[in-house]
Amino acid sequence: MEGGEPVGKGQVNLSYHWMNQTGDKLLEDGIRTALSENVYPNQSTESNMIIKLPQKSGHYLLRLSLVQEGVSWFYLAGGGYLDIPVKVLK
């Protein structure tokens, strides 16, 4: 994996939470994806990530955010996030 393994205190990774439609968290910490390169302010990068779906069918909200391991999720520290509505069919 380019960019190293998604572990270690201070490492910045891409991850997610699963939430219900009212915004309650159903899964706190999703699978971590290491960034393929360093990303500086006002830059962007693309990354493929693995996302594990909820076990039950239904309507969910997938919240994507960066997380600095052992420190904080970026959105909790004033950074951005992306919420995506998802319908899971089983």
N, CA, C and O atoms as CSV, one atom per row, in Angstrom:
chain,resi,resn,atom,element,x,y,z
A,1,MET,N,N,0.838,-1.177,0.000
A,1,MET,CA,C,0.000,0.000,0.000
A,1,MET,C,C,0.881,1.236,0.000
A,1,MET,O,O,1.739,1.388,0.869
A,2,GLU,N,N,0.677,2.113,-0.960
A,2,GLU,CA,C,1.419,3.354,-0.985
A,2,GLU,C,C,0.976,4.231,0.174
A,2,GLU,O,O,-0.191,4.208,0.565
A,3,GLY,N,N,1.890,4.990,0.713
A,3,GLY,CA,C,1.549,5.885,1.799
A,3,GLY,C,C,1.614,5.240,3.166
A,3,GLY,O,O,1.362,5.903,4.172
A,4,GLY,N,N,1.944,3.970,3.225
A,4,GLY,CA,C,2.119,3.297,4.507
A,4,GLY,C,C,0.855,2.661,5.035
A,4,GLY,O,O,-0.225,2.810,4.464
A,5,GLU,N,N,1.008,1.953,6.128
A,5,GLU,CA,C,-0.121,1.277,6.777
A,5,GLU,C,C,-0.941,2.286,7.574
A,5,GLU,O,O,-0.388,3.257,8.090
A,6,PRO,N,N,-2.260,2.068,7.681
A,6,PRO,CA,C,-3.128,3.017,8.393
A,6,PRO,C,C,-3.112,2.814,9.902
A,6,PRO,O,O,-4.169,2.678,10.519
A,7,VAL,N,N,-1.935,2.793,10.499
A,7,VAL,CA,C,-1.820,2.603,11.943
A,7,VAL,C,C,-0.803,3.584,12.507
A,7,VAL,O,O,-0.069,4.233,11.760
A,8,GLY,N,N,-0.766,3.684,13.814
A,8,GLY,CA,C,0.236,4.502,14.477
A,8,GLY,C,C,-0.300,5.851,14.901
A,8,GLY,O,O,-0.985,6.534,14.140
A,9,LYS,N,N,0.023,6.225,16.132
A,9,LYS,CA,C,-0.421,7.514,16.655
A,9,LYS,C,C,0.100,8.644,15.780
A,9,LYS,O,O,1.274,8.677,15.414
A,10,GLY,N,N,-0.783,9.554,15.459
A,10,GLY,CA,C,-0.426,10.691,14.624
A,10,GLY,C,C,-0.670,10.474,13.144
A,10,GLY,O,O,-0.749,11.440,12.384
A,11,GLN,N,N,-0.792,9.222,12.718
A,11,GLN,CA,C,-1.067,8.904,11.310
A,11,GLN,C,C,-2.428,9.474,10.921
A,11,GLN,O,O,-3.390,9.343,11.679
A,12,VAL,N,N,-2.523,10.105,9.753
A,12,VAL,CA,C,-3.795,10.620,9.257
A,12,VAL,C,C,-4.358,9.633,8.247
A,12,VAL,O,O,-3.691,9.275,7.276
A,13,ASN,N,N,-5.595,9.193,8.482
A,13,ASN,CA,C,-6.266,8.227,7.631
A,13,ASN,C,C,-7.640,8.736,7.233
A,13,ASN,O,O,-8.182,9.658,7.842
A,14,LEU,N,N,-8.191,8.116,6.196
A,14,LEU,CA,C,-9.568,8.338,5.801
A,14,LEU,C,C,-10.401,7.227,6.422
A,14,LEU,O,O,-10.012,6.061,6.362
A,15,SER,N,N,-11.536,7.566,7.017
A,15,SER,CA,C,-12.404,6.553,7.616
A,15,SER,C,C,-13.848,7.055,7.588
A,15,SER,O,O,-14.166,8.043,6.927
A,16,TYR,N,N,-14.705,6.357,8.315
A,16,TYR,CA,C,-16.130,6.663,8.234
A,16,TYR,C,C,-16.877,6.237,9.487
A,16,TYR,O,O,-16.383,5.454,10.299
A,17,HIS,N,N,-18.083,6.777,9.617
A,17,HIS,CA,C,-19.080,6.350,10.599
A,17,HIS,C,C,-20.344,6.003,9.814
A,17,HIS,O,O,-20.614,6.608,8.777
A,18,TRP,N,N,-21.114,5.039,10.300
A,18,TRP,CA,C,-22.465,4.795,9.797
A,18,TRP,C,C,-23.434,5.416,10.786
A,18,TRP,O,O,-23.302,5.227,11.995
A,19,MET,N,N,-24.410,6.157,10.274
A,19,MET,CA,C,-25.381,6.839,11.112
A,19,MET,C,C,-26.782,6.538,10.600
A,19,MET,O,O,-26.970,6.224,9.425
A,20,ASN,N,N,-27.776,6.638,11.504
A,20,ASN,CA,C,-29.151,6.504,11.034
A,20,ASN,C,C,-29.599,7.854,10.477
A,20,ASN,O,O,-28.837,8.820,10.500
A,21,GLN,N,N,-30.809,7.920,9.988
A,21,GLN,CA,C,-31.280,9.135,9.321
A,21,GLN,C,C,-31.440,10.329,10.256
A,21,GLN,O,O,-31.519,11.469,9.797
A,22,THR,N,N,-31.490,10.079,11.558
A,22,THR,CA,C,-31.588,11.195,12.504
A,22,THR,C,C,-30.221,11.646,13.001
A,22,THR,O,O,-30.132,12.564,13.816
A,23,GLY,N,N,-29.143,11.003,12.515
A,23,GLY,CA,C,-27.791,11.419,12.869
A,23,GLY,C,C,-27.173,10.685,14.039
A,23,GLY,O,O,-26.072,11.034,14.467
A,24,ASP,N,N,-27.860,9.662,14.576
A,24,ASP,CA,C,-27.284,8.871,15.663
A,24,ASP,C,C,-26.252,7.899,15.091
A,24,ASP,O,O,-26.519,7.233,14.090
A,25,LYS,N,N,-25.080,7.811,15.715
A,25,LYS,CA,C,-24.030,6.913,15.230
A,25,LYS,C,C,-24.394,5.458,15.503
A,25,LYS,O,O,-24.776,5.100,16.617
A,26,LEU,N,N,-24.269,4.624,14.468
A,26,LEU,CA,C,-24.501,3.192,14.589
A,26,LEU,C,C,-23.179,2.442,14.604
A,26,LEU,O,O,-23.057,1.406,15.259
A,27,LEU,N,N,-22.191,2.958,13.886
A,27,LEU,CA,C,-20.832,2.411,13.888
A,27,LEU,C,C,-19.895,3.584,14.074
A,27,LEU,O,O,-19.861,4.494,13.245
A,28,GLU,N,N,-19.137,3.571,15.151
A,28,GLU,CA,C,-18.277,4.698,15.513
A,28,GLU,C,C,-17.036,4.800,14.629
A,28,GLU,O,O,-16.724,5.882,14.131
A,29,ASP,N,N,-16.338,3.715,14.431
A,29,ASP,CA,C,-15.065,3.750,13.706
A,29,ASP,C,C,-15.064,2.726,12.588
A,29,ASP,O,O,-15.111,1.522,12.840
A,30,GLY,N,N,-15.009,3.205,11.344
A,30,GLY,CA,C,-14.949,2.303,10.206
A,30,GLY,C,C,-13.522,1.887,9.896
A,30,GLY,O,O,-12.576,2.267,10.585
A,31,ILE,N,N,-13.394,1.095,8.838
A,31,ILE,CA,C,-12.090,0.635,8.367
A,31,ILE,C,C,-11.248,1.842,7.981
A,31,ILE,O,O,-11.749,2.774,7.351
A,32,ARG,N,N,-9.985,1.830,8.351
A,32,ARG,CA,C,-9.076,2.925,8.034
A,32,ARG,C,C,-8.454,2.720,6.653
A,32,ARG,O,O,-8.141,1.597,6.258
A,33,THR,N,N,-8.283,3.822,5.931
A,33,THR,CA,C,-7.602,3.823,4.639
A,33,THR,C,C,-6.473,4.832,4.711
A,33,THR,O,O,-6.703,6.019,4.943
A,34,ALA,N,N,-5.244,4.353,4.511
A,34,ALA,CA,C,-4.089,5.249,4.505
A,34,ALA,C,C,-4.125,6.112,3.247
A,34,ALA,O,O,-4.525,5.645,2.180
A,35,LEU,N,N,-3.713,7.347,3.372
A,35,LEU,CA,C,-3.623,8.222,2.204
A,35,LEU,C,C,-2.420,7.782,1.369
A,35,LEU,O,O,-1.402,7.356,1.916
A,36,SER,N,N,-2.540,7.888,0.053
A,36,SER,CA,C,-1.475,7.425,-0.837
A,36,SER,C,C,-0.309,8.403,-0.925
A,36,SER,O,O,0.757,8.069,-1.443
A,37,GLU,N,N,-0.523,9.617,-0.412
A,37,GLU,CA,C,0.528,10.637,-0.459
A,37,GLU,C,C,0.233,11.699,0.598
A,37,GLU,O,O,-0.875,11.757,1.131
A,38,ASN,N,N,1.217,12.533,0.899
A,38,ASN,CA,C,0.980,13.663,1.797
A,38,ASN,C,C,0.069,14.667,1.095
A,38,ASN,O,O,0.208,14.918,-0.102
A,39,VAL,N,N,-0.858,15.234,1.852
A,39,VAL,CA,C,-1.794,16.220,1.312
A,39,VAL,C,C,-1.661,17.483,2.160
A,39,VAL,O,O,-1.833,17.447,3.378
A,40,TYR,N,N,-1.355,18.581,1.507
A,40,TYR,CA,C,-1.139,19.845,2.195
A,40,TYR,C,C,-2.361,20.744,2.029
A,40,TYR,O,O,-3.212,20.469,1.182
A,41,PRO,N,N,-2.465,21.818,2.825
A,41,PRO,CA,C,-3.623,22.710,2.699
A,41,PRO,C,C,-3.850,23.139,1.250
A,41,PRO,O,O,-2.905,23.427,0.516
A,42,ASN,N,N,-5.118,23.176,0.858
A,42,ASN,CA,C,-5.565,23.560,-0.482
A,42,ASN,C,C,-5.162,22.569,-1.574
A,42,ASN,O,O,-5.249,22.895,-2.758
A,43,GLN,N,N,-4.728,21.376,-1.201
A,43,GLN,CA,C,-4.455,20.319,-2.162
A,43,GLN,C,C,-5.521,19.243,-2.030
A,43,GLN,O,O,-6.284,19.226,-1.065
A,44,SER,N,N,-5.566,18.356,-2.995
A,44,SER,CA,C,-6.495,17.230,-2.934
A,44,SER,C,C,-5.797,15.982,-3.449
A,44,SER,O,O,-4.740,16.048,-4.077
A,45,THR,N,N,-6.417,14.846,-3.167
A,45,THR,CA,C,-5.920,13.568,-3.666
A,45,THR,C,C,-7.111,12.644,-3.848
A,45,THR,O,O,-8.201,12.931,-3.353
A,46,GLU,N,N,-6.916,11.550,-4.544
A,46,GLU,CA,C,-7.956,10.541,-4.704
A,46,GLU,C,C,-7.496,9.276,-4.012
A,46,GLU,O,O,-6.305,8.973,-3.955
A,47,SER,N,N,-8.472,8.540,-3.483
A,47,SER,CA,C,-8.138,7.312,-2.775
A,47,SER,C,C,-9.300,6.332,-2.882
A,47,SER,O,O,-10.461,6.734,-2.802
A,48,ASN,N,N,-8.999,5.066,-3.059
A,48,ASN,CA,C,-9.999,4.008,-2.979
A,48,ASN,C,C,-10.058,3.549,-1.539
A,48,ASN,O,O,-9.030,3.457,-0.868
A,49,MET,N,N,-11.259,3.260,-1.061
A,49,MET,CA,C,-11.374,2.778,0.310
A,49,MET,C,C,-12.345,1.612,0.380
A,49,MET,O,O,-13.234,1.474,-0.460
A,50,ILE,N,N,-12.162,0.776,1.393
A,50,ILE,CA,C,-13.068,-0.341,1.649
A,50,ILE,C,C,-14.053,0.103,2.716
A,50,ILE,O,O,-13.660,0.617,3.763
A,51,ILE,N,N,-15.342,-0.101,2.440
A,51,ILE,CA,C,-16.385,0.287,3.385
A,51,ILE,C,C,-17.224,-0.943,3.682
A,51,ILE,O,O,-17.766,-1.562,2.766
A,52,LYS,N,N,-17.336,-1.299,4.950
A,52,LYS,CA,C,-18.160,-2.432,5.370
A,52,LYS,C,C,-19.590,-1.933,5.588
A,52,LYS,O,O,-19.821,-0.994,6.350
A,53,LEU,N,N,-20.549,-2.577,4.905
A,53,LEU,CA,C,-21.943,-2.165,4.994
A,53,LEU,C,C,-22.589,-2.599,6.312
A,53,LEU,O,O,-22.167,-3.579,6.925
A,54,PRO,N,N,-23.609,-1.864,6.737
A,54,PRO,CA,C,-24.386,-2.312,7.903
A,54,PRO,C,C,-25.010,-3.682,7.626
A,54,PRO,O,O,-25.228,-4.043,6.469
A,55,GLN,N,N,-25.298,-4.443,8.686
A,55,GLN,CA,C,-25.841,-5.792,8.571
A,55,GLN,C,C,-27.295,-5.823,8.119
A,55,GLN,O,O,-27.719,-6.778,7.469
A,56,LYS,N,N,-28.063,-4.793,8.454
A,56,LYS,CA,C,-29.499,-4.783,8.160
A,56,LYS,C,C,-29.811,-3.851,6.993
A,56,LYS,O,O,-29.133,-2.846,6.779
A,57,SER,N,N,-30.854,-4.208,6.246
A,57,SER,CA,C,-31.355,-3.325,5.189
A,57,SER,C,C,-31.879,-2.043,5.819
A,57,SER,O,O,-32.309,-2.036,6.972
A,58,GLY,N,N,-31.838,-0.969,5.058
A,58,GLY,CA,C,-32.393,0.280,5.551
A,58,GLY,C,C,-31.726,1.488,4.933
A,58,GLY,O,O,-30.855,1.370,4.071
A,59,HIS,N,N,-32.150,2.650,5.390
A,59,HIS,CA,C,-31.603,3.921,4.939
A,59,HIS,C,C,-30.599,4.402,5.985
A,59,HIS,O,O,-30.903,4.447,7.177
A,60,TYR,N,N,-29.407,4.757,5.528
A,60,TYR,CA,C,-28.324,5.160,6.412
A,60,TYR,C,C,-27.656,6.420,5.884
A,60,TYR,O,O,-27.908,6.862,4.762
A,61,LEU,N,N,-26.805,6.980,6.719
A,61,LEU,CA,C,-25.958,8.097,6.344
A,61,LEU,C,C,-24.519,7.653,6.557
A,61,LEU,O,O,-24.143,7.249,7.658
A,62,LEU,N,N,-23.719,7.729,5.506
A,62,LEU,CA,C,-22.298,7.393,5.580
A,62,LEU,C,C,-21.527,8.697,5.735
A,62,LEU,O,O,-21.551,9.542,4.841
A,63,ARG,N,N,-20.842,8.868,6.864
A,63,ARG,CA,C,-20.044,10.072,7.106
A,63,ARG,C,C,-18.578,9.751,6.887
A,63,ARG,O,O,-18.006,8.930,7.603
A,64,LEU,N,N,-17.959,10.401,5.889
A,64,LEU,CA,C,-16.537,10.252,5.594
A,64,LEU,C,C,-15.774,11.418,6.199
A,64,LEU,O,O,-16.200,12.570,6.111
A,65,SER,N,N,-14.639,11.102,6.815
A,65,SER,CA,C,-13.811,12.152,7.406
A,65,SER,C,C,-12.384,11.640,7.552
A,65,SER,O,O,-12.138,10.434,7.586
A,66,LEU,N,N,-11.466,12.566,7.636
A,66,LEU,CA,C,-10.104,12.208,8.008
A,66,LEU,C,C,-10.044,12.064,9.520
A,66,LEU,O,O,-10.805,12.700,10.250
A,67,VAL,N,N,-9.127,11.218,9.980
A,67,VAL,CA,C,-8.914,11.031,11.413
A,67,VAL,C,C,-7.415,10.986,11.671
A,67,VAL,O,O,-6.678,10.285,10.977
A,68,GLN,N,N,-6.967,11.735,12.671
A,68,GLN,CA,C,-5.576,11.635,13.097
A,68,GLN,C,C,-5.562,10.697,14.291
A,68,GLN,O,O,-6.079,11.021,15.360
A,69,GLU,N,N,-4.961,9.527,14.095
A,69,GLU,CA,C,-5.007,8.466,15.100
A,69,GLU,C,C,-4.458,8.925,16.440
A,69,GLU,O,O,-3.388,9.528,16.527
A,70,GLY,N,N,-5.218,8.623,17.477
A,70,GLY,CA,C,-4.818,8.992,18.832
A,70,GLY,C,C,-5.016,10.465,19.152
A,70,GLY,O,O,-4.655,10.919,20.237
A,71,VAL,N,N,-5.592,11.220,18.207
A,71,VAL,CA,C,-5.778,12.655,18.419
A,71,VAL,C,C,-7.258,13.012,18.274
A,71,VAL,O,O,-7.924,13.279,19.275
A,72,SER,N,N,-7.785,13.022,17.041
A,72,SER,CA,C,-9.182,13.415,16.834
A,72,SER,C,C,-9.607,13.164,15.394
A,72,SER,O,O,-8.782,13.104,14.482
A,73,TRP,N,N,-10.913,13.021,15.216
A,73,TRP,CA,C,-11.502,13.077,13.887
A,73,TRP,C,C,-11.459,14.537,13.446
A,73,TRP,O,O,-11.701,15.431,14.256
A,74,PHE,N,N,-11.155,14.788,12.180
A,74,PHE,CA,C,-11.042,16.159,11.696
A,74,PHE,C,C,-12.344,16.932,11.884
A,74,PHE,O,O,-12.308,18.097,12.278
A,75,TYR,N,N,-13.500,16.311,11.611
A,75,TYR,CA,C,-14.763,17.044,11.719
A,75,TYR,C,C,-15.080,17.448,13.158
A,75,TYR,O,O,-15.786,18.434,13.373
A,76,LEU,N,N,-14.578,16.711,14.141
A,76,LEU,CA,C,-14.802,17.086,15.547
A,76,LEU,C,C,-13.903,18.238,15.973
A,76,LEU,O,O,-14.151,18.888,16.989
A,77,ALA,N,N,-12.852,18.487,15.187
A,77,ALA,CA,C,-11.917,19.567,15.500
A,77,ALA,C,C,-12.112,20.763,14.558
A,77,ALA,O,O,-11.220,21.598,14.410
A,78,GLY,N,N,-13.305,20.836,13.917
A,78,GLY,CA,C,-13.613,21.970,13.061
A,78,GLY,C,C,-13.335,21.751,11.587
A,78,GLY,O,O,-13.542,22.655,10.777
A,79,GLY,N,N,-12.867,20.561,11.224
A,79,GLY,CA,C,-12.610,20.259,9.818
A,79,GLY,C,C,-13.868,19.777,9.114
A,79,GLY,O,O,-14.950,19.739,9.701
A,80,GLY,N,N,-13.714,19.416,7.867
A,80,GLY,CA,C,-14.857,19.025,7.070
A,80,GLY,C,C,-15.141,17.534,7.094
A,80,GLY,O,O,-14.355,16.736,7.604
A,81,TYR,N,N,-16.285,17.184,6.530
A,81,TYR,CA,C,-16.700,15.797,6.362
A,81,TYR,C,C,-17.651,15.737,5.186
A,81,TYR,O,O,-18.106,16.768,4.692
A,82,LEU,N,N,-17.950,14.535,4.739
A,82,LEU,CA,C,-18.886,14.333,3.655
A,82,LEU,C,C,-19.918,13.318,4.102
A,82,LEU,O,O,-19.565,12.193,4.454
A,83,ASP,N,N,-21.200,13.699,4.094
A,83,ASP,CA,C,-22.295,12.782,4.422
A,83,ASP,C,C,-22.948,12.311,3.115
A,83,ASP,O,O,-23.310,13.119,2.260
A,84,ILE,N,N,-23.089,10.993,2.985
A,84,ILE,CA,C,-23.684,10.402,1.787
A,84,ILE,C,C,-24.859,9.532,2.199
A,84,ILE,O,O,-24.681,8.584,2.965
A,85,PRO,N,N,-26.076,9.839,1.700
A,85,PRO,CA,C,-27.209,8.964,1.998
A,85,PRO,C,C,-27.028,7.633,1.252
A,85,PRO,O,O,-26.669,7.617,0.075
A,86,VAL,N,N,-27.282,6.513,1.957
A,86,VAL,CA,C,-27.091,5.180,1.380
A,86,VAL,C,C,-28.299,4.324,1.721
A,86,VAL,O,O,-28.768,4.333,2.859
A,87,LYS,N,N,-28.802,3.589,0.746
A,87,LYS,CA,C,-29.858,2.597,0.973
A,87,LYS,C,C,-29.209,1.213,0.854
A,87,LYS,O,O,-28.673,0.859,-0.196
A,88,VAL,N,N,-29.265,0.442,1.935
A,88,VAL,CA,C,-28.687,-0.906,1.970
A,88,VAL,C,C,-29.783,-1.921,1.737
A,88,VAL,O,O,-30.804,-1.911,2.424
A,89,LEU,N,N,-29.576,-2.796,0.772
A,89,LEU,CA,C,-30.509,-3.885,0.465
A,89,LEU,C,C,-29.820,-5.198,0.760
A,89,LEU,O,O,-28.691,-5.413,0.319
A,90,LYS,N,N,-30.473,-6.081,1.498
A,90,LYS,CA,C,-29.892,-7.393,1.801
A,90,LYS,C,C,-30.772,-8.477,1.248
A,90,LYS,O,O,-30.462,-9.659,1.396
